[in-house]
Amino acid sequence: MTGKERYEQIEIPTRLASVIDAAQRKAAVRKRTQRVLRYSSVIAAGIAFLFVVNIPSVANALSKVPVVGNIVQVLQFGGGGERTDGVTVGTEAGEDVFKIQFNQTGEPVSSVPAYTVDHRDAPNRLIFTFNGVRNFDYDTLKQQLLDLPLVKDVYENVILDDSAMRFVIELEDGVKHTISEFRDPGYLELKLTSTGEAVTPREVFYVRSEAMPQGEALAILEEIYLEDDVTFIKTASDHFIAVIGGYESREEAEMKLREISARGSYSDDLHIDSWMSDKHPD
């Protein structure tokens, strides 16, 4: 079953009328925000590139790895690629390396389609978003990633755009990563390494939604709270929640919730919660 077919079969919760109304009111804001995000991603990618490739250990390691294609950039967060449409996604996994490949009409593309990578803590996770793609085998991607020893979990996020895809990779604590972008052919390479150091868990505070199945309800929450940098986390019961923040104190989370609550479009669908950084919320 394709990603689009799974999307079309999603059962939409009945408690969405007020949420959809709010999403429509946010449409204009979303368009402006997306423009800002596109420019921010380019800037972030440039900063990340300068930071990573100038670390001697990383540069030295890259010089010893045989590659196909020309390297464009190495980053830990940010974005890149070029605008396209109708690209098919393929994957290939090694011991600690995961390649994301792209082709169109059966031929490898010269450049990676437009993408962003976000890194978040509590839990330690990478969020990949691709635009201009329409065909990908999510089940194969998930299984290959789960076969990597440093990957804890993989899950998809529904996006209200049939030419975009997003998936989340949860990593074991203490795992570091680099992402290399190549062209001619265009592909991404994710490399994972363990620091071997113990990570001390800490309590983290979030503004969060109620738990719900993966589906359109969560995608609509992204439309509403896009300007609040909302992301999504899997719960201990395999449901999903929208989260804002990742604060060190309850007071910071409460301040953010008061800010959101003061908006005329707010529909009282968020609350404060906390959990340890190495655990999942209920």
TAFEN-V103971 format. One record per pair of residues at least 12 apart in sequence whose C-alpha atoms are under 10 Angstrom apart, sorted by sequence separation. I is the first residue (numbers start at 1). J is the second residue. D is the distance in Angstrom with one decimal. If there is no record, write none. Layout:
BEGIN
[[I/J/D] [I/J/D]]
END
This chain:
BEGIN
[[62/74/9.6] [89/101/5.8] [90/102/6.0] [100/112/9.3] [116/128/6.0] [117/129/6.6] [142/154/5.9] [155/167/5.7] [156/168/6.2] [178/190/5.9] [179/191/6.4] [209/221/8.8] [230/242/6.4] [231/243/5.5] [232/244/8.8] [244/256/8.6] [88/101/8.4] [89/102/4.8] [90/103/7.9] [115/128/7.2] [116/129/5.3] [117/130/9.0] [141/154/8.9] [142/155/7.4] [154/167/7.1] [155/168/5.3] [156/169/9.0] [177/190/7.0] [178/191/5.4] [179/192/9.0] [218/231/9.6] [219/232/9.6] [230/243/5.6] [231/244/6.7] [244/257/9.2] [257/270/7.7] [87/101/9.9] [88/102/5.6] [89/103/6.7] [115/129/5.5] [116/130/6.8] [142/156/8.9] [154/168/5.6] [155/169/6.9] [177/191/5.6] [178/192/6.9] [218/232/8.1] [229/243/8.7] [230/244/4.9] [231/245/8.9] [257/271/7.4] [59/74/9.6] [87/102/6.4] [88/103/5.3] [89/104/9.0] [114/129/8.5] [115/130/4.4] [116/131/9.0] [153/168/8.2] [154/169/4.7] [155/170/8.5] [176/191/8.4] [177/192/4.6] [178/193/8.8] [228/243/9.5] [229/244/6.4] [230/245/7.7] [257/272/7.7] [58/74/9.4] [87/103/5.8] [88/104/6.1] [114/130/5.9] [115/131/6.2] [138/154/10.0] [139/155/9.8] [153/169/6.0] [154/170/6.1] [176/192/5.8] [177/193/6.3] [228/244/6.6] [229/245/7.8] [256/272/9.7] [86/103/9.1] [87/104/5.1] [88/105/8.5] [113/130/6.8] [114/131/5.5] [115/132/9.1] [138/155/9.1] [139/156/9.9] [152/169/7.6] [153/170/5.0] [154/171/9.0] [175/192/6.7] [176/193/5.3] [177/194/8.7] [225/242/9.2] [228/245/8.3] [254/271/8.7] [86/104/6.9] [87/105/8.3] [88/106/8.6] [112/130/9.3] [113/131/6.5] [114/132/7.1] [138/156/8.0] [151/169/7.0] [152/170/5.3] [153/171/7.1] [175/193/5.6] [176/194/6.1] [214/232/9.7] [225/243/9.6] [226/244/9.8] [253/271/9.2] [254/272/6.9] [85/104/9.0] [86/105/8.8] [87/106/9.7] [88/107/9.8] [113/132/6.4] [114/133/9.2] [151/170/6.1] [152/171/5.2] [153/172/8.9] [174/193/8.6] [175/194/4.4] [176/195/7.0] [225/244/8.5] [253/272/6.7] [254/273/9.9] [53/73/8.2] [88/108/9.3] [112/132/10.0] [113/133/7.5] [150/170/9.0] [151/171/4.6] [152/172/5.7] [174/194/5.9] [175/195/6.1] [214/234/9.0] [221/241/9.7] [222/242/7.8] [253/273/8.6] [52/73/9.3] [53/74/6.6] [87/108/9.5] [88/109/9.5] [150/171/6.0] [151/172/6.0] [152/173/9.2] [171/192/9.0] [173/194/8.5] [174/195/5.6] [175/196/8.2] [213/234/9.5] [221/242/7.2] [222/243/9.8] [251/272/9.9] [253/274/9.6] [52/74/6.6] [53/75/8.2] [87/109/8.2] [149/171/9.4] [150/172/5.6] [151/173/9.6] [172/194/8.5] [173/195/9.2] [174/196/6.8] [175/197/9.2] [208/230/9.1] [211/233/9.6] [212/234/9.6] [218/240/8.1] [221/243/9.9] [250/272/7.8] [49/72/9.4] [50/73/8.9] [51/74/9.2] [52/75/6.3] [146/169/9.0] [148/171/9.9] [149/172/8.7] [150/173/8.7] [171/194/10.0] [173/196/9.5] [174/197/6.3] [207/230/9.4] [208/231/9.7] [209/232/9.6] [211/234/8.8] [212/235/9.3] [218/241/7.5] [219/242/9.2] [250/273/8.4] [49/73/5.9] [50/74/8.6] [51/75/8.2] [52/76/7.8] [89/113/9.9] [145/169/8.0] [146/170/9.7] [150/174/9.4] [151/175/8.9] [173/197/8.9] [174/198/6.8] [175/199/9.9] [208/232/9.2] [211/235/7.5] [214/238/9.2] [218/242/6.8] [250/274/8.1] [48/73/8.9] [49/74/5.3] [50/75/8.6] [51/76/9.4] [84/109/10.0] [87/112/9.4] [142/167/9.0] [145/170/9.9] [146/171/10.0] [150/175/6.9] [173/198/7.9] [174/199/6.2] [208/233/9.7] [212/237/10.0] [213/238/8.0] [214/239/6.8] [215/240/9.2] [217/242/10.0] [249/274/9.3] [48/74/7.5] [49/75/5.2] [87/113/7.7] [125/151/9.3] [141/167/9.6] [142/168/9.7] [150/176/9.6] [173/199/6.4] [174/200/9.8] [211/237/9.1] [212/238/9.1] [213/239/5.0] [214/240/6.1] [244/270/9.6] [248/274/9.8] [46/73/8.4] [48/75/5.1] [49/76/8.2] [84/111/9.3] [86/113/9.8] [125/152/9.3] [127/154/10.0] [134/161/9.8] [135/162/9.7] [138/165/9.7] [142/169/8.9] [173/200/9.3] [211/238/9.2] [212/239/5.4] [213/240/6.0] [214/241/8.8] [243/270/8.9] [247/274/9.1] [45/73/8.3] [46/74/9.4] [47/75/8.6] [48/76/6.4] [49/77/9.1] [82/110/9.8] [83/111/9.3] [84/112/8.8] [85/113/8.0] [124/152/9.5] [125/153/9.1] [126/154/9.7] [127/155/9.8] [128/156/9.7] [129/157/9.3] [134/162/6.7] [135/163/8.7] [173/201/9.3] [211/239/5.8] [212/240/5.4] [213/241/8.7] [228/256/9.2] [242/270/8.9] [243/271/9.7] [244/272/9.7] [246/274/8.8] [45/74/8.6] [46/75/8.4] [48/77/6.6] [49/78/9.1] [82/111/6.5] [83/112/8.7] [84/113/5.8] [85/114/9.7] [104/133/9.6] [125/154/9.3] [127/156/9.6] [128/157/9.8] [132/161/9.7] [133/162/8.2] [134/163/5.1] [135/164/9.6] [136/165/8.6] [138/167/8.8] [210/239/9.6] [211/240/5.3] [212/241/6.6] [243/272/9.6] [45/75/6.6] [47/77/9.4] [48/78/7.1] [81/111/6.4] [82/112/6.2] [83/113/5.8] [84/114/7.3] [103/133/9.8] [127/157/9.3] [129/159/9.5] [131/161/8.9] [132/162/8.8] [133/163/5.1] [134/164/6.9] [135/165/9.2] [210/240/8.3] [211/241/4.9] [212/242/9.4] [243/273/9.6] [44/75/9.2] [45/76/8.4] [46/77/9.9] [47/78/8.6] [48/79/9.5] [80/111/9.8] [81/112/4.7] [82/113/4.9] [83/114/5.3] [102/133/8.9] [104/135/10.0] [131/162/9.2] [132/163/5.0] [133/164/5.7] [134/165/8.0] [209/240/8.9] [210/241/6.1] [211/242/8.1] [246/277/9.4] [44/76/9.8] [45/77/6.6] [46/78/8.0] [80/112/7.9] [81/113/4.9] [82/114/4.7] [83/115/9.1] [103/135/10.0] [131/163/6.0] [132/164/5.9] [133/165/7.0] [209/241/5.5] [210/242/7.9] [228/260/8.8] [44/77/7.2] [45/78/4.2] [46/79/8.7] [80/113/8.0] [81/114/4.1] [82/115/8.2] [102/135/9.9] [130/163/8.5] [131/164/4.4] [132/165/8.7] [208/241/6.5] [209/242/5.3] [210/243/9.7] [44/78/5.0] [45/79/5.3] [46/80/9.2] [80/114/5.7] [81/115/6.0] [102/136/9.5] [130/164/5.5] [131/165/6.7] [208/242/5.5] [209/243/6.7] [43/78/7.9] [44/79/7.4] [45/80/7.0] [79/114/7.5] [80/115/5.7] [81/116/8.8] [129/164/7.2] [130/165/5.3] [131/166/9.0] [207/242/8.3] [208/243/4.4] [209/244/9.1] [225/260/9.0] [41/77/8.7] [42/78/6.9] [43/79/8.8] [44/80/9.8] [79/115/5.4] [80/116/6.6] [129/165/5.8] [130/166/6.4] [206/242/9.6] [207/243/5.7] [208/244/6.3] [41/78/5.1] [42/79/6.2] [43/80/10.0] [78/115/8.5] [79/116/4.0] [80/117/9.1] [128/165/8.2] [129/166/4.3] [130/167/9.2] [206/243/6.2] [207/244/5.1] [208/245/8.8] [40/78/8.3] [41/79/5.3] [42/80/6.7] [78/116/5.6] [79/117/5.9] [128/166/5.5] [129/167/6.8] [205/243/9.7] [206/244/5.8] [207/245/6.5] [40/79/9.1] [41/80/7.7] [42/81/9.9] [72/111/9.5] [77/116/7.5] [78/117/5.4] [79/118/8.6] [127/166/7.1] [128/167/5.5] [129/168/8.9] [205/244/9.2] [206/245/5.3] [207/246/8.2] [38/78/9.9] [39/79/9.9] [77/117/5.1] [78/118/6.5] [127/167/6.1] [128/168/6.3] [205/245/7.3] [206/246/5.2] [207/247/9.1] [241/281/8.8] [38/79/8.6] [69/110/9.1] [76/117/7.6] [77/118/5.2] [78/119/9.0] [89/130/9.8] [100/141/8.9] [126/167/8.4] [127/168/4.6] [128/169/8.2] [151/192/8.8] [204/245/9.0] [205/246/5.4] [206/247/6.3] [224/265/8.9] [225/266/9.8] [240/281/9.4] [241/282/9.5] [38/80/9.6] [75/117/8.9] [76/118/8.1] [77/119/6.2] [126/168/5.7] [127/169/6.6] [150/192/7.1] [204/246/5.7] [205/247/4.9] [206/248/9.2] [224/266/9.0] [238/280/9.6] [239/281/9.8] [240/282/9.6] [76/119/7.5] [77/120/9.7] [98/141/9.6] [125/168/6.7] [126/169/5.2] [127/170/8.8] [149/192/9.5] [150/193/7.7] [203/246/9.4] [204/247/5.7] [205/248/6.3] [206/249/9.2] [207/250/9.6] [236/279/8.2] [237/280/8.9] [239/282/8.8] [87/131/9.1] [88/132/9.2] [89/133/7.2] [125/169/5.4] [126/170/6.5] [148/192/9.1] [150/194/7.5] [203/247/8.9] [204/248/5.6] [205/249/6.2] [206/250/8.1] [235/279/9.1] [236/280/5.3] [237/281/8.6] [238/282/9.2] [86/131/9.5] [87/132/6.4] [88/133/6.0] [89/134/8.2] [90/135/9.0] [91/136/9.1] [124/169/8.6] [125/170/4.2] [126/171/7.8] [203/248/7.2] [204/249/7.2] [205/250/5.9] [207/252/9.7] [208/253/9.8] [235/280/5.4] [236/281/5.9] [237/282/6.6] [85/131/7.6] [86/132/6.0] [87/133/4.5] [88/134/6.3] [89/135/6.2] [90/136/6.6] [91/137/8.7] [98/144/8.3] [124/170/5.9] [125/171/5.6] [202/248/8.7] [203/249/8.4] [204/250/8.5] [205/251/9.0] [206/252/9.0] [207/253/6.1] [234/280/7.1] [235/281/5.0] [236/282/5.3] [84/131/7.6] [85/132/3.9] [86/133/5.2] [87/134/6.1] [88/135/4.7] [89/136/4.8] [90/137/7.3] [91/138/9.7] [98/145/7.3] [123/170/6.9] [124/171/5.5] [125/172/8.7] [203/250/9.8] [205/252/8.2] [206/253/6.0] [207/254/7.8] [233/280/8.0] [234/281/7.8] [235/282/5.5] [83/131/7.5] [84/132/5.0] [85/133/5.8] [86/134/5.3] [87/135/6.8] [88/136/5.8] [89/137/7.4] [90/138/9.4] [92/140/9.5] [93/141/9.0] [97/145/9.4] [122/170/9.7] [123/171/7.9] [124/172/7.0] [125/173/9.5] [205/253/6.2] [206/254/8.9] [207/255/9.9] [221/269/9.6] [233/281/8.3] [234/282/9.1] [77/126/8.7] [79/128/9.4] [81/130/9.2] [82/131/9.2] [83/132/6.8] [84/133/7.8] [85/134/7.5] [86/135/7.5] [87/136/8.8] [88/137/9.0] [89/138/9.2] [91/140/7.9] [92/141/8.3] [96/145/9.6] [115/164/9.4] [117/166/9.8] [119/168/9.8] [121/170/9.5] [123/172/8.7] [124/173/6.4] [204/253/9.7] [205/254/9.3] [207/256/7.6] [208/257/9.4] [76/126/9.3] [77/127/9.3] [79/129/9.2] [80/130/9.9] [81/131/9.5] [82/132/9.2] [90/140/8.9] [91/141/6.3] [93/143/9.8] [94/144/8.9] [98/148/8.6] [114/164/9.7] [115/165/9.6] [116/166/9.5] [118/168/9.4] [119/169/9.7] [120/170/9.5] [121/171/9.7] [123/173/8.2] [124/174/8.5] [125/175/9.8] [206/256/9.3] [207/257/6.5] [77/128/9.7] [79/130/9.6] [90/141/7.9] [91/142/9.9] [93/144/6.0] [94/145/9.5] [96/147/9.7] [97/148/8.3] [115/166/9.6] [117/168/9.8] [119/170/10.0] [122/173/9.4] [124/175/8.3] [126/177/9.2] [206/257/9.4] [89/141/9.4] [92/144/7.5] [93/145/7.2] [95/147/8.6] [96/148/6.4] [121/173/9.3] [124/176/9.6] [91/144/8.0] [92/145/9.2] [94/147/9.2] [95/148/6.3] [96/149/7.6] [207/260/9.8] [91/145/9.4] [93/147/8.4] [94/148/7.8] [95/149/7.9] [96/150/7.7] [93/148/7.9] [95/150/9.6] [96/151/9.5] [160/215/9.9] [158/214/7.2] [159/215/8.7] [160/216/7.5] [157/214/7.2] [158/215/5.9] [159/216/7.7] [119/177/9.6] [156/214/8.2] [157/215/7.8] [158/216/6.6] [160/218/9.9] [161/219/9.8] [155/214/9.4] [156/215/9.8] [157/216/9.5] [158/217/9.2] [159/218/8.8] [160/219/6.3] [209/268/9.6] [210/269/7.3] [158/218/7.5] [159/219/5.6] [160/220/7.8] [209/269/6.0] [210/270/7.1] [157/218/8.4] [158/219/5.9] [159/220/8.6] [208/269/8.4] [209/270/4.7] [210/271/8.2] [117/179/8.8] [157/219/7.8] [158/220/9.5] [160/222/9.4] [208/270/5.3] [209/271/6.5] [159/222/8.7] [160/223/8.8] [170/233/9.6] [207/270/6.4] [208/271/5.5] [209/272/8.8] [158/222/9.9] [159/223/9.5] [168/232/8.8] [170/234/9.8] [206/270/9.9] [207/271/5.6] [208/272/6.2] [209/273/9.5] [168/233/8.8] [206/271/8.3] [207/272/4.7] [208/273/6.8] [168/234/9.7] [206/272/5.8] [207/273/6.5] [208/274/9.4] [205/272/7.2] [206/273/5.5] [207/274/8.7] [205/273/5.9] [206/274/6.0] [112/181/7.5] [204/273/8.5] [205/274/4.3] [206/275/8.7] [111/181/8.9] [112/182/7.5] [204/274/5.4] [205/275/6.9] [211/281/9.4] [45/116/8.9] [111/182/7.4] [112/183/6.9] [203/274/6.6] [204/275/5.7] [205/276/8.9] [211/282/8.1] [45/117/9.3] [110/182/8.8] [111/183/4.9] [112/184/9.4] [203/275/5.5] [204/276/6.1] [205/277/9.5] [210/282/9.8] [110/183/5.4] [111/184/6.6] [112/185/8.3] [113/186/8.3] [202/275/8.3] [203/276/4.4] [204/277/6.2] [41/115/9.2] [42/116/9.3] [109/183/8.2] [110/184/4.4] [111/185/6.5] [112/186/4.7] [113/187/8.9] [157/231/9.5] [201/275/9.8] [202/276/5.4] [203/277/6.0] [204/278/9.9] [41/116/7.1] [108/183/10.0] [109/184/7.3] [110/185/4.6] [111/186/4.1] [112/187/5.6] [157/232/7.7] [201/276/6.1] [202/277/5.4] [203/278/9.1] [38/114/9.9] [41/117/9.0] [87/163/9.0] [108/184/8.3] [109/185/5.8] [110/186/4.8] [111/187/7.3] [112/188/7.4] [156/232/9.9] [157/233/9.6] [200/276/9.9] [201/277/5.4] [202/278/7.9] [203/279/9.7] [38/115/9.9] [41/118/9.8] [86/163/7.4] [108/185/6.0] [109/186/5.7] [110/187/8.6] [111/188/9.9] [200/277/8.8] [201/278/5.8] [202/279/9.9] [38/116/9.2] [85/163/7.1] [86/164/10.0] [107/185/9.5] [108/186/7.2] [109/187/8.4] [155/233/9.2] [199/277/9.7] [200/278/8.7] [201/279/8.7] [37/116/10.0] [84/163/9.7] [85/164/9.4] [108/187/8.9] [122/201/8.9] [155/234/8.0] [199/278/8.9] [97/177/9.8] [99/179/9.6] [122/202/8.7] [154/234/9.6] [96/177/9.9] [97/178/9.8] [98/179/9.5] [99/180/9.5] [100/181/9.8] [101/182/9.9] [122/203/8.8] [123/204/9.8] [153/234/9.4] [97/179/9.7] [99/181/10.0] [103/185/9.1] [122/204/7.1] [102/185/8.4] [103/186/8.6] [121/204/9.4] [122/205/9.6] [157/240/9.5] [101/185/8.6] [102/186/6.7] [103/187/9.4] [101/186/6.9] [102/187/6.3] [155/240/10.0] [100/186/9.1] [101/187/4.6] [102/188/9.0] [100/187/5.7] [101/188/6.7] [99/187/7.0] [100/188/5.1] [101/189/8.7] [99/188/5.7] [100/189/6.4] [98/188/8.2] [99/189/4.5] [100/190/8.2] [98/189/5.7] [99/190/6.3] [97/189/6.7] [98/190/5.0] [99/191/8.8] [97/190/5.6] [98/191/6.5] [96/190/8.3] [97/191/4.6] [98/192/8.6] [96/191/5.9] [97/192/6.5] [91/187/9.5] [93/189/9.6] [95/191/9.4] [96/192/5.5] [97/193/9.3] [90/187/9.5] [91/188/9.6] [92/189/9.4] [93/190/9.5] [94/191/9.5] [95/192/9.2] [96/193/7.2] [89/187/9.6] [91/189/9.8] [96/194/9.8] [76/176/9.0] [77/177/9.7] [81/181/8.1] [76/177/6.6] [77/178/8.6] [78/179/10.0] [80/181/8.1] [81/182/9.3] [75/177/8.9] [76/178/5.2] [77/179/8.2] [79/181/9.6] [81/183/9.2] [75/178/5.9] [76/179/5.9] [74/178/6.7] [75/179/5.3] [76/180/8.8] [127/231/8.8] [173/277/9.3] [74/179/5.6] [75/180/6.5] [81/186/8.7] [127/232/9.5] [173/278/7.4] [73/179/8.3] [74/180/4.4] [75/181/8.3] [81/187/9.5] [172/278/8.9] [73/180/5.9] [74/181/6.4] [81/188/9.7] [72/180/7.5] [73/181/5.4] [74/182/9.2] [125/233/9.4] [71/180/7.0] [72/181/5.4] [73/182/7.4] [71/181/5.9] [72/182/5.3] [73/183/9.9] [123/233/8.1] [70/181/8.5] [71/182/4.4] [72/183/6.7] [120/231/9.1] [122/233/9.3] [123/234/9.6] [69/181/9.5] [70/182/5.3] [71/183/6.5] [69/182/5.9] [70/183/5.3] [71/184/9.1] [118/231/9.9] [68/182/8.2] [69/183/5.5] [70/184/6.4] [71/185/10.0] [72/186/9.4] [74/188/9.7] [76/190/9.5] [67/182/9.0] [68/183/8.9] [69/184/5.0] [70/185/7.9] [71/186/9.3] [73/188/9.9] [74/189/9.4] [75/190/9.8] [68/184/8.2] [69/185/5.5] [70/186/8.6] [71/187/9.6] [72/188/10.0] [74/190/9.8] [68/185/7.6] [69/186/7.4] [70/187/9.9] [71/188/9.6] [62/180/9.5] [68/186/9.6] [69/187/8.6] [68/187/9.5] [58/178/9.0] [67/189/10.0] [123/246/9.9] [122/246/7.4] [121/246/7.8] [52/178/8.4] [120/246/8.8] [4/134/8.1] [49/179/10.0] [3/134/8.4] [4/135/8.4] [49/180/9.6] [2/134/9.3] [3/135/7.5] [4/136/9.7] [2/135/7.2] [3/136/7.2] [2/136/7.2] [3/137/7.7] [2/137/6.9] [3/138/7.1] [1/137/8.5] [2/138/7.9] [3/139/9.5] [1/138/9.3] [2/139/9.4] [1/139/9.2] [10/158/9.8] [7/158/7.2] [6/158/9.6] [7/159/8.9] [123/275/10.0] [3/156/9.5] [7/160/9.2] [122/275/8.5] [123/276/8.9] [124/277/8.2] [4/158/9.7] [122/276/7.4] [123/277/5.7] [124/278/8.1] [3/158/9.0] [7/162/8.9] [122/277/4.1] [123/278/6.1] [121/277/7.3] [122/278/6.3] [123/279/7.0] [4/161/9.7] [121/278/9.2] [122/279/7.6] [123/280/7.3] [4/162/6.7] [122/280/8.2] [123/281/9.9] [3/162/8.7] [4/163/9.3] [122/281/10.0] [4/165/9.8] [3/165/8.4] [37/227/9.8] [30/222/9.9] [34/226/9.1] [30/223/7.0] [33/226/7.9] [34/227/9.4] [29/223/9.4] [30/224/8.4] [33/227/6.9] [29/224/9.3] [30/225/9.3] [32/227/10.0] [24/220/9.6] [27/223/7.6] [30/226/7.0] [20/217/8.9] [23/220/6.5] [26/223/7.0] [27/224/8.5] [29/226/9.0] [30/227/7.7] [19/217/8.4] [22/220/9.1] [23/221/7.7] [25/223/9.8] [26/224/6.0] [29/227/8.2] [13/212/8.8] [22/221/9.3] [23/222/8.8] [24/223/8.6] [25/224/8.5] [26/225/8.7] [13/213/9.2] [16/216/9.6] [20/220/6.9] [23/223/5.7] [24/224/8.4] [26/226/9.0] [12/213/9.5] [16/217/7.0] [19/220/7.2] [20/221/8.8] [22/223/8.8] [23/224/5.0] [26/227/9.7] [11/213/9.1] [12/214/9.9] [13/215/9.0] [15/217/8.8] [19/221/7.5] [22/224/6.6] [23/225/8.8] [10/213/9.3] [11/214/9.6] [12/215/7.2] [13/216/8.5] [14/217/9.6] [20/223/9.3] [21/224/9.7] [22/225/10.0] [10/214/8.3] [11/215/7.4] [12/216/6.3] [13/217/6.9] [16/220/8.9] [19/223/9.7] [20/224/8.7] [10/215/5.9] [11/216/8.1] [12/217/6.5] [16/221/9.9] [19/224/7.9] [9/215/9.4] [10/216/7.1] [11/217/9.3] [12/218/9.9] [7/214/9.7] [8/215/9.7] [10/217/9.6] [7/215/7.3] [8/216/9.6] [6/215/9.4] [7/216/8.0] [26/265/8.8] [25/265/7.9] [22/264/9.4] [23/265/8.9] [22/265/5.7] [21/265/8.6] [22/266/7.6] [22/267/8.1] [19/265/9.0] [18/265/9.1] [19/266/8.9] [18/266/9.4] [19/267/7.2] [18/267/7.0] [19/269/8.9]]
END
